[in-house]
Amino acid sequence: MAASSYGRQRQADIYLEGVRGRKPRVPQNAAALERAARRSMSKEGFAYITGGAGLETTMQANRRAFDRVQIVPRMLRGAATRRLEVELFGRTLPAPILIAPVGVLEVAHREADLAVARAAAAEGLPMIFSSQASKPLEECCAAMGDATRWFQLYMSTSDELVRSFVSRAERAGCGAIVVTLDTTMLGWRLRDLDLGYLPFLAGRGIAQYVSDPVFQRLVDEAAPPERGAVTPGAIRALWRLARLYPGSTWANLRSPRPRQAVRTFVDVFVRPSLEWDDLEVVRHATELPILLKGILHADDARRALDYGVDGIVVSNHGGRQVDGSIASLAALPAIVEAVRGRVPILFDSGIRGGADVFKAIALGATAVLIGRPYCYGLAIAGEAGVREVIQNLVADLDLTMGLAGCASLADIGAESLAPFS
Ligand SMILES: Cc1cc2nc3c(=O)[nH]c(=O)nc-3n(C[C@H](O)[C@H](O)[C@H](O)COP(=O)(O)O)c2cc1C
């Protein structure tokens, strides 16, 4: 991609539309984006996407860490056009931004992962498909042409299922496997607990499982579900599950299989005892690059390198797992120091604007992942909404770079920041 002024073009497009009396549907400001999305979601869906663990202090810490890092713009450097491209595992991305794996996107929009996959492909940014997706991987990849996509893996209790997911990802054209380490159990999420809502139990966010032959065999082998008491609540839950489960609603209502599948999912979903040596299963299953997501300590980063991983994602899962945790941005410098450029370091948790991307790159990240903001764009306007969120973020980054005197990502470094205060 040639050097360009993407940000100025996007500004011009928005302002010219404004002259014609048309305002963007997707708000720019992160808080306004969240508020607008709320109007399009059920209260359970909104709580699931927005919430974090415990008192949500990790989410606040993520944002505060960005506030503490300050950019020092440099003048008269002639950065009239900028190059935002970055190379990752043999592919050139137009901007250092990837679409984070987010489960249960159907709570934001009925087209869920499919709409996001189309948007990512149209914008040329990699989509990382979640293990907890609402649409099967193959269906989404088929809509992406040869656009870059990766697969995020939760380490199931079944090695066979892990191997099956990895081989499906390979066949569907995914270019890397991202193993998420921080979710060996679900965090204590107050908003979901208050609503008594876990989407998986309603049959949401389990599309990768029910479309998997190994999983289906595990369902066959599972004991039949017990018959619970017939209450109005139980009938409503049964009806919802029958509608969501693949196949005809009527057949699903009469079959124990949907309930059996949910129970099997609960049994295999994650491995609380996860240890370093368990990663061997993934290493033996694929030649694809493997990244570890959820690293927050330099020693864990060094250990990851000893295990021969190909990349690290510094992340606290958007504050959804451990309340009172170190901010992801605060963890980044020590990890960069430990890795010393041997593998790419990706970063997420709390990215809300172009300046945040700039700061993460200045502290040593190769690229960043965006999470909740694109979910909100999806809720507001489906595929078009996700595209708008991406375009706004890239434009904001581009202008921030130009105004700070950086013509390429290589120009962004420690010297672009004021010392930590
Ligand atoms: C609703 C929701 C579901 C998520 N599901 C997954 C998932 O299935 N796998 C995963 O590795 N990370 C998951 N994440 C974490 C994201 O990949 C990413 O780390 C996080 O959203 C970044 O923080 P941010 O939302 O503050 O930008 C999820 C995040 C949210 C908000």
The ligand as an ORCA input file, in Angstrom:
! r2SCAN-3c Opt
* xyz 0 1
  C     -18.088    -10.283     24.969
  C     -16.660    -10.704     24.872
  C     -16.378    -12.022     24.528
  C     -15.043    -12.423     24.398
  N     -14.786    -13.683     23.962
  C     -13.501    -14.086     23.807
  C     -13.212    -15.368     23.291
  O     -14.100    -16.129     22.943
  N     -11.907    -15.706     23.180
  C     -10.886    -14.865     23.543
  O      -9.715    -15.228     23.438
  N     -11.149    -13.625     24.000
  C     -12.424    -13.221     24.124
  N     -12.686    -11.943     24.556
  C     -11.574    -11.028     24.846
  C     -11.161    -10.265     23.580
  O     -10.530    -11.093     22.660
  C     -10.193     -9.119     23.907
  O      -9.114     -9.633     24.637
  C     -10.863     -8.003     24.711
  O     -12.157     -7.747     24.244
  C     -10.023     -6.735     24.608
  O     -10.499     -5.759     25.454
  P     -11.461     -4.538     24.994
  O     -12.798     -5.135     24.721
  O     -11.424     -3.671     26.188
  O     -10.827     -3.927     23.779
  C     -13.994    -11.514     24.667
  C     -14.297    -10.182     24.988
  C     -15.612     -9.768     25.084
  C     -15.899     -8.336     25.391
*
